[in-house]
Amino acid sequence: MPLEIKTVSVNALMLDPQNARRHPKVNIDAIKESLERFGQVAPIVVRKGVVVGGNGTLTAAQALGWDELEVVEFEGTLRDAKSLALALNRTAELAEWNTVQLAETLAELGAEASGLGFTAEDLDLLVGDLQPPAVIIDDSTPSSDESLPSNQRREKPEPSPQYALLFDDEGQQKRFFEFLARLEGLYPDARSAAEKLDLLARAVFPD
């Protein structure tokens, strides 16, 4: 059955007083930017004027001074409405990002990616899997086997180097993430971007 979408006054809608989902300022700011840029592209779900799904959207619309929102009326019981509210949020949480594709898309969008909810810190995290984990060795305390003969001592592991990846401009960044996306197709079984780069280097520069 097709959805019946109605346009109602924002003043006629009420936030769910028992909403289990929190909407911090950073979340509301991101929704506001999305509404300002794209408008409302999906209706919120309500039951008798109380929001079931879309409390963040209503909060953002109120902050923007909007007069109306599009809604879909849920006809179920109050108990069903509570279950639906949890399901709408939880099913979204269970999805996962394809980080290589995400990085490629953000790089392709460039400046247009602003206002989508992603920060510079988020981009740093996407690049983070190119950096091997740091191995910290504390030499301040003698190891327990230093009293053993030298031929019986365990060798200390060498620390893994860390590298910071910096781009001179957005063009470099875009081309790099396009390159990573191609590596995803070449080495789908590799566990990280670092492993994909290593496999490529071994293929291009064999021992």
N, CA, C and O of each residue as an XYZ file, in Angstrom:
828
protein
N       0.851     -1.195      0.000
C       0.000      0.000      0.000
C       0.887      1.245      0.000
O       1.795      1.348      0.824
N       0.642      2.185     -0.902
C       1.481      3.385     -0.960
C       1.327      4.225      0.310
O       0.268      4.255      0.937
N       2.411      4.900      0.664
C       2.385      5.751      1.849
C       1.557      7.002      1.572
O       1.599      7.566      0.479
N       0.817      7.415      2.572
C       0.070      8.659      2.468
C       0.841      9.744      3.216
O       0.887      9.751      4.446
N       1.430     10.636      2.476
C       2.255     11.692      3.067
C       1.411     12.946      3.246
O       0.743     13.400      2.317
N       1.450     13.486      4.432
C       0.684     14.692      4.737
C       1.630     15.829      5.107
O       2.720     15.591      5.627
N       1.220     17.040      4.844
C       1.956     18.217      5.271
C       1.235     18.813      6.469
O       0.064     19.183      6.384
N       1.952     18.901      7.590
C       1.329     19.387      8.825
C       2.161     20.517      9.422
O       3.333     20.689      9.089
N       1.544     21.268     10.290
C       2.234     22.366     10.971
C       3.249     21.809     11.958
O       2.971     20.839     12.664
N       4.412     22.418     12.006
C       5.432     22.018     12.982
C       4.891     22.176     14.401
O       5.224     21.392     15.290
N       4.070     23.179     14.604
C       3.499     23.419     15.933
C       2.534     22.326     16.368
O       2.217     22.208     17.552
N       2.065     21.527     15.411
C       1.138     20.440     15.741
C       1.863     19.150     16.086
O       1.231     18.154     16.437
N       3.187     19.164     15.988
C       3.977     17.965     16.245
C       4.681     18.077     17.592
O       5.025     19.170     18.040
N       4.888     16.924     18.231
C       5.542     16.894     19.534
C       6.649     15.852     19.541
O       6.466     14.739     19.047
N       7.787     16.210     20.098
C       8.880     15.256     20.249
C       8.454     14.126     21.179
O       7.651     14.318     22.091
N       9.003     12.959     20.930
C       8.701     11.800     21.774
C       9.333     12.002     23.148
O      10.559     12.043     23.255
N       8.525     12.130     24.205
C       9.102     12.358     25.536
C       9.864     11.148     26.078
O      10.627     11.269     27.037
N       9.657      9.986     25.463
C      10.350      8.767     25.888
C      11.344      8.296     24.830
O      11.699      7.119     24.781
N      11.781      9.208     23.999
C      12.737      8.852     22.951
C      14.030      8.327     23.562
O      14.646      9.004     24.386
N      14.444      7.132     23.167
C      15.670      6.524     23.694
C      16.912      6.985     22.944
O      18.036      6.647     23.316
N      16.700      7.752     21.897
C      17.814      8.227     21.074
C      18.125      9.674     21.412
O      17.231     10.519     21.409
N      19.392      9.967     21.703
C      19.810     11.335     21.991
C      20.255     12.035     20.712
O      20.753     11.404     19.779
N      20.068     13.337     20.691
C      20.462     14.136     19.527
C      21.328     15.302     20.002
O      20.818     16.395     20.248
N      22.646     15.071     20.133
C      23.530     16.157     20.565
C      23.598     17.260     19.519
O      23.111     17.104     18.399
N      24.202     18.364     19.897
C      24.250     19.544     19.029
C      24.871     19.233     17.670
O      24.397     19.717     16.642
N      25.936     18.422     17.664
C      26.604     18.140     16.394
C      25.650     17.408     15.453
O      25.704     17.614     14.240
N      24.787     16.566     15.988
C      23.814     15.850     15.167
C      22.748     16.797     14.623
O      22.415     16.755     13.439
N      22.217     17.647     15.496
C      21.190     18.594     15.063
C      21.754     19.579     14.043
O      21.081     19.928     13.073
N      22.990     20.026     14.261
C      23.615     20.950     13.300
C      23.744     20.295     11.926
O      23.526     20.944     10.903
N      24.100     19.000     11.903
C      24.236     18.293     10.627
C      22.881     18.155      9.939
O      22.787     18.303      8.721
N      21.833     17.873     10.710
C      20.489     17.766     10.124
C      20.030     19.115      9.593
O      19.417     19.193      8.529
N      20.330     20.182     10.339
C      19.960     21.519      9.882
C      20.629     21.841      8.544
O      19.990     22.363      7.630
N      21.917     21.526      8.442
C      22.626     21.802      7.194
C      22.024     21.004      6.042
O      21.893     21.509      4.927
N      21.656     19.747      6.322
C      21.049     18.916      5.295
C      19.698     19.480      4.864
O      19.400     19.528      3.670
N      18.881     19.904      5.820
C      17.573     20.471      5.488
C      17.718     21.754      4.675
O      16.967     21.987      3.728
N      18.682     22.578      5.052
C      18.878     23.831      4.332
C      19.359     23.586      2.905
O      18.992     24.315      1.983
N      20.172     22.569      2.735
C      20.760     22.306      1.416
C      19.808     21.526      0.506
O      19.645     21.862     -0.667
N      19.182     20.481      1.056
C      18.387     19.584      0.220
C      16.881     19.694      0.453
O      16.085     19.181     -0.334
N      16.495     20.368      1.542
C      15.097     20.359      1.914
C      14.736     19.051      2.605
O      15.611     18.223      2.859
N      13.476     18.860      2.905
C      13.039     17.599      3.503
C      12.765     16.604      2.383
O      11.848     16.799      1.584
N      13.553     15.545      2.326
C      13.423     14.571      1.239
C      12.758     13.279      1.706
O      12.444     12.420      0.883
N      12.538     13.127      3.007
C      11.868     11.943      3.537
C      10.929     12.390      4.654
O      11.317     13.205      5.491
N       9.714     11.875      4.682
C       8.785     12.279      5.745
C       9.180     11.681      7.088
O       9.828     10.636      7.142
N       8.790     12.344      8.168
C       8.985     11.766      9.481
C       7.746     10.929      9.822
O       6.676     11.115      9.242
N       7.910     10.025     10.754
C       6.825      9.128     11.140
C       6.227      9.624     12.453
O       6.956      9.881     13.411
N       4.911      9.759     12.500
C       4.259     10.249     13.715
C       3.083      9.346     14.059
O       2.553      8.626     13.212
N       2.697      9.408     15.313
C       1.476      8.733     15.785
C       0.708      9.724     16.655
O       1.162     10.095     17.737
N      -0.448     10.144     16.176
C      -1.277     11.097     16.895
C      -0.506     12.356     17.291
O      -0.660     12.877     18.396
N       0.333     12.835     16.358
C       1.073     14.069     16.569
C       2.400     13.919     17.280
O       3.174     14.874     17.343
N       2.686     12.729     17.823
C       3.946     12.483     18.527
C       4.902     11.766     17.573
O       4.521     10.796     16.919
N       6.136     12.245     17.499
C       7.104     11.690     16.555
C       7.514     10.284     16.972
O       7.858     10.041     18.129
N       7.473      9.371     16.021
C       7.973      8.011     16.218
C       9.372      7.889     15.627
O      10.277      7.345     16.260
N       9.539      8.389     14.432
C      10.845      8.405     13.777
C      11.092      9.750     13.135
O      10.358     10.152     12.232
N      12.127     10.458     13.592
C      12.428     11.777     13.034
C      12.463     12.878     14.059
O      12.235     14.042     13.731
N      12.753     12.519     15.323
C      12.841     13.543     16.364
C      13.931     14.566     16.058
O      13.760     15.758     16.315
N      15.044     14.102     15.514
C      16.116     15.021     15.145
C      15.692     15.985     14.058
O      16.040     17.165     14.090
N      14.927     15.471     13.082
C      14.447     16.323     11.992
C      13.498     17.390     12.516
O      13.577     18.549     12.108
N      12.603     17.007     13.415
C      11.683     17.993     13.985
C      12.445     19.048     14.780
O      12.150     20.238     14.673
N      13.420     18.620     15.574
C      14.211     19.572     16.361
C      14.946     20.546     15.460
O      14.986     21.746     15.733
N      15.530     20.028     14.379
C      16.261     20.888     13.440
C      15.308     21.846     12.731
O      15.631     23.019     12.547
N      14.144     21.353     12.334
C      13.166     22.203     11.649
C      12.680     23.321     12.567
O      12.484     24.452     12.121
N      12.486     23.010     13.844
C      12.084     24.038     14.811
C      13.170     25.104     14.942
O      12.882     26.299     15.002
N      14.428     24.648     14.987
C      15.543     25.587     15.117
C      15.668     26.482     13.886
O      16.093     27.633     13.987
N      15.293     25.946     12.723
C      15.368     26.724     11.487
C      14.157     27.627     11.295
O      14.126     28.456     10.386
N      13.168     27.458     12.155
C      11.972     28.279     12.034
C      11.016     27.819     10.954
O      10.224     28.614     10.449
N      11.077     26.533     10.588
C      10.181     26.013      9.570
C       8.743     25.984     10.108
O       8.513     25.813     11.305
N       7.815     26.151      9.216
C       6.396     26.138      9.592
C       5.750     24.773      9.404
O       4.825     24.413     10.133
N       6.241     24.009      8.419
C       5.583     22.745      8.079
C       6.601     21.635      7.844
O       7.757     21.886      7.503
N       6.140     20.396      8.037
C       6.926     19.213      7.716
C       5.993     18.182      7.091
O       4.789     18.175      7.344
N       6.572     17.320      6.274
C       5.808     16.216      5.714
C       5.906     15.019      6.656
O       6.984     14.715      7.166
N       4.798     14.350      6.886
C       4.755     13.252      7.848
C       3.993     12.074      7.261
O       3.199     12.220      6.332
N       4.257     10.910      7.827
C       3.484      9.699      7.579
C       2.892      9.272      8.911
O       3.606      9.186      9.910
N       1.607      9.006      8.932
C       0.925      8.628     10.174
C       1.048      7.122     10.397
O       0.706      6.319      9.529
N       1.548      6.754     11.590
C       1.622      5.341     11.964
C       0.325      4.965     12.674
O      -0.070      5.608     13.646
N      -0.326      3.925     12.183
C      -1.658      3.570     12.681
C      -1.629      2.527     13.788
O      -2.680      2.143     14.301
N      -0.431      2.061     14.167
C      -0.351      0.994     15.164
C      -0.597      1.485     16.579
O      -0.884      2.659     16.809
N      -0.478      0.556     17.524
C      -0.677      0.886     18.927
C       0.527      1.648     19.470
O       1.565      1.735     18.814
N       0.380      2.196     20.664
C       1.483      2.906     21.302
C       2.656      1.965     21.530
O       3.812      2.358     21.372
N       2.363      0.729     21.900
C       3.425     -0.257     22.113
C       4.166     -0.551     20.809
O       5.392     -0.660     20.784
N       3.393     -0.678     19.728
C       4.021     -0.892     18.421
C       4.855      0.318     18.005
O       5.910      0.169     17.389
N       4.381      1.502     18.341
C       5.119      2.719     18.002
C       6.467      2.756     18.713
O       7.472      3.166     18.131
N       6.484      2.330     19.966
C       7.746      2.286     20.702
C       8.703      1.284     20.068
O       9.901      1.541     19.946
N       8.160      0.143     19.669
C       9.005     -0.867     19.018
C       9.537     -0.347     17.693
O      10.709     -0.546     17.372
N       8.687      0.315     16.923
C       9.116      0.856     15.637
C      10.202      1.906     15.827
O      11.167      1.940     15.063
N      10.062      2.755     16.824
C      11.062      3.798     17.074
C      12.435      3.180     17.329
O      13.446      3.659     16.816
N      12.458      2.117     18.124
C      13.729      1.443     18.392
C      14.271      0.775     17.135
O      15.471      0.824     16.867
N      13.381      0.151     16.367
C      13.816     -0.545     15.160
C      14.391      0.422     14.128
O      15.404      0.118     13.497
N      13.761      1.577     13.947
C      14.244      2.556     12.967
C      15.662      3.001     13.285
O      16.490      3.160     12.388
N      15.932      3.201     14.564
C      17.267      3.639     14.962
C      18.276      2.501     14.935
O      19.399      2.664     14.456
N      17.868      1.348     15.452
C      18.817      0.240     15.569
C      19.201     -0.337     14.214
O      20.369     -0.656     13.993
N      18.251     -0.477     13.311
C      18.585     -1.029     12.000
C      19.554     -0.122     11.247
O      20.394     -0.608     10.490
N      19.444      1.187     11.448
C      20.396      2.106     10.822
C      21.789      1.931     11.417
O      22.791      2.015     10.707
N      21.845      1.687     12.733
C      23.144      1.504     13.402
C      23.865      0.254     12.913
O      25.095      0.218     12.900
N      23.124     -0.761     12.515
C      23.731     -2.039     12.145
C      24.384     -2.013     10.771
O      25.099     -2.949     10.415
N      24.155     -0.969      9.998
C      24.824     -0.836      8.701
C      26.291     -0.463      8.928
O      26.652      0.078      9.973
N      27.124     -0.760      7.938
C      28.550     -0.444      8.021
C      28.981      0.317      6.775
O      28.421      0.150      5.692
N      29.996      1.160      6.961
C      30.557      1.894      5.827
C      31.544      1.015      5.063
O      32.305      0.255      5.662
N      31.525      1.124      3.748
C      32.639      0.672      2.929
C      33.615      1.849      2.904
O      33.462      2.772      2.104
N      34.610      1.811      3.777
C      35.433      2.998      4.000
C      36.201      3.441      2.752
O      36.420      4.634      2.541
N      36.608      2.468      1.926
C      37.324      2.840      0.703
C      36.393      3.595     -0.234
O      36.767      4.625     -0.795
N      35.170      3.075     -0.401
C      34.209      3.761     -1.268
C      33.808      5.106     -0.684
O      33.652      6.087     -1.411
N      33.641      5.146      0.644
C      33.287      6.403      1.301
C      34.366      7.447      1.072
O      34.069      8.590      0.725
N      35.621      7.055      1.266
C      36.724      7.995      1.070
C      36.778      8.482     -0.367
O      37.028      9.660     -0.623
N      36.541      7.558     -1.319
C      36.564      7.943     -2.732
C      35.443      8.939     -3.036
O      35.655      9.922     -3.745
N      34.249      8.678     -2.494
C      33.119      9.564     -2.761
C      33.341     10.946     -2.157
O      33.057     11.957     -2.799
N      33.851     10.995     -0.916
C      34.121     12.276     -0.282
C      35.177     13.051     -1.054
O      35.080     14.267     -1.220
N      36.199     12.319     -1.529
C      37.242     12.989     -2.306
C      36.684     13.513     -3.620
O      37.059     14.597     -4.068
N      35.783     12.742     -4.246
C      35.168     13.173     -5.503
C      34.317     14.428     -5.300
O      34.306     15.324     -6.144
N      33.604     14.483     -4.170
C      32.744     15.633     -3.904
C      33.544     16.873     -3.551
O      33.115     17.994     -3.823
N      34.706     16.673     -2.944
C      35.547     17.810     -2.588
C      34.827     18.767     -1.656
O      34.327     18.364     -0.606
N      34.776     20.041     -2.044
C      34.150     21.062     -1.207
C      32.659     20.807     -1.006
O      32.081     21.251     -0.015
N      32.035     20.093     -1.943
C      30.606     19.797     -1.822
C      30.311     18.825     -0.677
O      29.156     18.656     -0.288
N      31.351     18.189     -0.140
C      31.147     17.248      0.964
C      30.884     17.961      2.280
O      30.467     17.336      3.255
N      31.127     19.269      2.314
C      30.861     20.015      3.541
C      29.363     20.046      3.799
O      28.562     20.134      2.868
N      28.998     19.974      5.056
C      27.593     19.990      5.410
C      26.919     18.634      5.343
O      25.696     18.545      5.448
N      27.703     17.573      5.168
C      27.135     16.223      5.118
C      27.296     15.483      6.437
O      26.914     14.319      6.559
N      27.868     16.172      7.428
C      28.045     15.534      8.726
C      29.429     14.963      8.948
O      29.715     14.447     10.028
N      30.309     15.044      7.934
C      31.670     14.528      8.074
C      32.616     15.676      8.405
O      32.549     16.746      7.800
N      33.495     15.439      9.368
C      34.463     16.443      9.778
C      35.849     16.097      9.246
O      36.065     15.014      8.701
N      36.782     17.028      9.411
C      38.166     16.761      9.028
C      38.724     15.587      9.827
O      39.539     14.816      9.320
N      38.284     15.454     11.075
C      38.731     14.341     11.910
C      38.240     13.017     11.347
O      38.953     12.015     11.400
N      37.020     13.005     10.804
C      36.493     11.789     10.191
C      37.370     11.359      9.023
O      37.648     10.172      8.849
N      37.807     12.337      8.218
C      38.662     12.017      7.077
C      39.995     11.469      7.543
O      40.542     10.550      6.933
N      40.523     12.034      8.633
C      41.778     11.522      9.180
C      41.636     10.064      9.585
O      42.560      9.272      9.395
N      40.479      9.704     10.144
C      40.253      8.319     10.553
C      40.196      7.394      9.349
O      40.646      6.251      9.416
N      39.639      7.893      8.241
C      39.584      7.078      7.035
C      40.971      6.775      6.510
O      41.230      5.688      5.994
N      41.858      7.744      6.645
C      43.238      7.545      6.182
C      44.029      6.749      7.212
O      45.106      6.233      6.911
N      43.499      6.649      8.420
C      44.249      6.047      9.519
C      44.663      4.617      9.293
O      45.681      4.184      9.832
N      43.887      3.847      8.491
C      44.260      2.446      8.325
C      45.462      2.280      7.409
O      45.938      1.163      7.205
N      45.965      3.399      6.846
C      47.215      3.334      6.098
C      48.414      3.325      7.019
O      49.530      3.016      6.601
N      48.180      3.667      8.280
C      49.276      3.757      9.232
C      49.337      2.479     10.057
O      48.338      2.106     10.672
N      50.483      1.794     10.089
C      50.585      0.590     10.910
C      50.497      0.953     12.377
O      50.900      2.048     12.770
N      49.977      0.051     13.194
C      49.868      0.359     14.616
C      51.226      0.569     15.252
O      52.203     -0.098     14.911
N      51.269      1.502     16.174
C      52.536      1.800     16.840
C      52.901      0.694     17.811
O      52.038      0.170     18.515
N      54.164      0.343     17.851
C      54.669     -0.617     18.828
C      55.552      0.159     19.793
O      56.602      0.667     19.400
N      55.146      0.254     21.028
C      55.870      1.033     22.026
C      56.676      0.099     22.911
O      56.131     -0.816     23.529
N      57.946      0.334     22.962
C      58.827     -0.485     23.790
C      59.412      0.389     24.874
O      60.050      1.401     24.582
N      59.208      0.021     26.097
C      59.705      0.791     27.227
C      61.035      0.206     27.663
O      61.084     -0.889     28.225
N      62.121      0.938     27.404
C      63.449      0.466     27.762
C      63.882      0.942     29.130
O      65.016      0.695     29.540
N      62.997      1.623     29.845
C      63.390      2.163     31.132
C      63.531      1.084     32.193
O      64.278      1.251     33.158
N      62.811     -0.029     32.019
C      62.879     -1.116     32.984
C      63.580     -2.297     32.353
O      63.143     -2.751     31.296
N      64.657     -2.829     32.945
C      65.371     -3.963     32.369
C      64.431     -5.155     32.220
O      63.602     -5.406     33.094
N      64.555     -5.877     31.133
C      63.727     -7.060     30.942
C      64.191     -8.173     31.860
O      65.332     -8.174     32.320
N      63.311     -9.112     32.122
C      63.591    -10.160     33.095
C      64.660    -11.129     32.624
O      65.224    -11.864     33.434
N      64.956    -11.144     31.307
C      65.940    -12.121     30.824
C      67.294    -11.474     30.541
O      68.136    -12.093     29.889
N      67.532    -10.231     31.019
C      68.822     -9.600     30.761
C      69.959    -10.309     31.495
O      71.125    -10.159     31.128
N      69.627    -11.074     32.522
C      70.664    -11.798     33.253
C      71.085    -13.067     32.535
O      72.075    -13.692     32.916
N      70.342    -13.462     31.488
C      70.667    -14.676     30.752
C      71.843    -14.434     29.818
O      72.133    -13.292     29.463
N      72.513    -15.491     29.424
C      73.573    -15.341     28.422
C      73.001    -14.730     27.150
O      71.823    -14.910     26.840
N      73.834    -14.013     26.423
C      73.362    -13.276     25.256
C      72.706    -14.173     24.224
O      71.774    -13.753     23.539
N      73.195    -15.434     24.102
C      72.612    -16.320     23.089
C      71.274    -16.897     23.507
O      70.633    -17.594     22.720
N      70.832    -16.621     24.743
C      69.543    -17.121     25.213
C      68.510    -16.009     25.387
O      67.361    -16.274     25.743
N      68.915    -14.780     25.138
C      67.995    -13.672     25.323
C      67.044    -13.552     24.134
O      67.410    -13.838     22.994
N      65.830    -13.130     24.422
C      64.861    -12.892     23.367
C      65.135    -11.542     22.702
O      65.447    -10.557     23.371
N      65.016    -11.519     21.409
C      65.208    -10.254     20.705
C      63.993     -9.362     20.893
O      62.852     -9.821     20.835
N      64.252     -8.087     21.118
C      63.153     -7.133     21.239
C      62.618     -6.810     19.852
O      63.396     -6.587     18.924
N      61.305     -6.783     19.703
C      60.749     -6.453     18.381
C      61.062     -5.018     17.989
O      61.077     -4.111     18.821
N      61.308     -4.844     16.717
C      61.551     -3.500     16.212
C      60.224     -2.734     16.177
O      59.203     -3.288     15.767
N      60.230     -1.475     16.600
C      58.986     -0.697     16.544
C      58.556     -0.454     15.108
O      59.392     -0.214     14.237
N      57.247     -0.515     14.859
C      56.731     -0.248     13.521
C      56.735      1.253     13.268
O      56.277      2.014     14.120
N      57.231      1.694     12.141
C      57.228      3.139     11.858
C      55.815      3.637     11.598
O      54.955      2.883     11.143
N      55.582      4.897     11.886
C      54.306      5.533     11.614
C      54.513      6.637     10.584
O      55.539      7.318     10.579
N      53.522      6.802      9.716
C      53.630      7.795      8.658
C      52.378      8.659      8.636
O      51.261      8.164      8.785
N      52.578      9.939      8.450
C      51.452     10.863      8.297
C      51.284     11.155      6.809
O      52.246     11.499      6.122
N      50.064     11.015      6.323
C      49.785     11.235      4.913
C      49.192     12.624      4.739
O      48.099     12.904      5.231
N      49.914     13.498      4.038
C      49.475     14.884      3.842
C      49.282     15.145      2.356
O      50.060     14.676      1.526
N      48.243     15.894      2.032
C      47.970     16.248      0.647
C      48.223     17.733      0.442
O      47.967     18.550      1.327
N      48.732     18.070     -0.746
C      48.966     19.471     -1.065
C      47.681     20.174     -1.489
O      47.537     21.381     -1.293
N      46.747     19.418     -2.070
C      45.492     20.021     -2.506
C      44.435     18.936     -2.623
O      44.729     17.753     -2.450
N      43.204     19.341     -2.916
C      42.090     18.402     -3.015
C      42.246     17.457     -4.200
O      41.764     16.325     -4.165
N      42.921     17.922     -5.247
C      43.131     17.068     -6.409
C      43.969     15.856     -6.070
O      43.645     14.736     -6.465
N      45.062     16.080     -5.328
C      45.887     14.955     -4.891
C      45.086     13.988     -4.039
O      45.168     12.771     -4.208
N      44.313     14.546     -3.124
C      43.515     13.715     -2.229
C      42.526     12.865     -3.029
O      42.376     11.672     -2.766
N      41.861     13.474     -3.994
C      40.891     12.749     -4.818
C      41.556     11.619     -5.585
O      41.047     10.499     -5.605
N      42.706     11.906     -6.227
C      43.384     10.881     -7.014
C      43.868      9.741     -6.138
O      43.858      8.583     -6.556
N      44.297     10.068     -4.912
C      44.783      9.024     -4.017
C      43.660      8.062     -3.644
O      43.852      6.846     -3.666
N      42.494      8.595     -3.303
C      41.389      7.731     -2.900
C      40.817      6.963     -4.092
O      40.298      5.860     -3.924
N      40.908      7.534     -5.289
C      40.537      6.782     -6.484
C      41.492      5.605     -6.666
O      41.077      4.511     -7.049
N      42.761      5.839     -6.390
C      43.762      4.777     -6.461
C      43.465      3.674     -5.452
O      43.570      2.491     -5.775
N      43.091      4.060     -4.219
C      42.745      3.070     -3.197
C      41.529      2.245     -3.624
O      41.475      1.039     -3.383
N      40.565      2.897     -4.251
C      39.373      2.179     -4.695
C      39.736      1.124     -5.742
O      39.146      0.044     -5.763
N      40.695      1.430     -6.602
C      41.130      0.452     -7.598
C      41.873     -0.697     -6.933
O      41.755     -1.845     -7.361
N      42.630     -0.397     -5.902
C      43.322     -1.453     -5.174
C      42.332     -2.411     -4.525
O      42.600     -3.607     -4.408
N      41.180     -1.877     -4.100
C      40.146     -2.716     -3.501
C      39.726     -3.808     -4.480
O      39.485     -4.946     -4.079
N      39.639     -3.459     -5.766
C      39.273     -4.443     -6.774
C      40.395     -5.419     -7.083
O      40.143     -6.583     -7.395
N      41.640     -4.948     -6.997
C      42.779     -5.820     -7.289
C      43.046     -6.813     -6.168
O      43.394     -7.967     -6.419
N      42.882     -6.359     -4.935
C      43.210     -7.204     -3.776
C      42.036     -7.221     -2.793
O      42.142     -6.667     -1.699
N      40.918     -7.849     -3.172
C      39.728     -7.817     -2.304
C      39.912     -8.556     -0.984
O      39.181     -8.300     -0.026
N      40.874     -9.464     -0.921
C      41.062    -10.248      0.309
C      42.033     -9.596      1.287
O      42.184    -10.063      2.416
N      42.690     -8.524      0.863
C      43.618     -7.839      1.769
C      42.842     -7.206      2.909
O      41.739     -6.695      2.718
N      43.432     -7.246      4.104
C      42.716     -6.807      5.298
C      42.766     -5.305      5.521
O      41.958     -4.780      6.286
N      43.673     -4.605      4.889
C      43.795     -3.173      5.116
C      44.377     -2.512      3.876
O      44.892     -3.178      2.978
N      44.283     -1.192      3.845
C      44.877     -0.445      2.737
C      46.388     -0.632      2.717
O      47.002     -0.700      1.652
N      46.982     -0.714      3.907
C      48.435     -0.902      3.982
C      48.841     -2.225      3.333
O      49.846     -2.292      2.625
N      48.053     -3.280      3.577
C      48.369     -4.581      2.978
C      48.192     -4.540      1.465
O      48.973     -5.151      0.735
N      47.174     -3.827      0.990
C      46.965     -3.698     -0.455
C      48.159     -2.993     -1.103
O      48.643     -3.415     -2.153
N      48.627     -1.921     -0.468
C      49.789     -1.202     -1.005
C      51.026     -2.087     -1.011
O      51.825     -2.049     -1.947
N      51.177     -2.882      0.038
C      52.335     -3.783      0.116
C      52.276     -4.823     -0.997
O      53.293     -5.109     -1.629
N      51.101     -5.389     -1.241
C      50.959     -6.378     -2.306
C      51.263     -5.766     -3.672
O      51.899     -6.402     -4.513
N      50.812     -4.537     -3.891
C      51.084     -3.868     -5.156
C      52.573     -3.613     -5.322
O      53.135     -3.822     -6.397
N      53.209     -3.158     -4.243
C      54.654     -2.891     -4.313
C      55.431     -4.156     -4.621
O      56.403     -4.121     -5.375
N      55.013     -5.270     -4.046
C      55.712     -6.548     -4.312
C      55.509     -6.983     -5.754
O      56.401     -7.583     -6.355
N      54.331     -6.681     -6.316
C      54.075     -7.065     -7.706
C      54.857     -6.193     -8.676
O      55.355     -6.678     -9.692
N      54.964     -4.905     -8.363
C      55.660     -3.989     -9.268
C      57.173     -4.085     -9.112
O      57.919     -3.984    -10.086
N      57.617     -4.283     -7.860
C      59.057     -4.358     -7.583
C      59.386     -5.696     -6.921
O      59.691     -5.736     -5.729
N      59.328     -6.777     -7.671
C      59.619     -8.088     -7.079
C      61.068     -8.179     -6.611
O      61.954     -7.515     -7.150
N      61.286     -9.000     -5.613
C      62.663     -9.183     -5.104
C      63.540     -9.830     -6.164
O      64.725    -10.064     -5.926
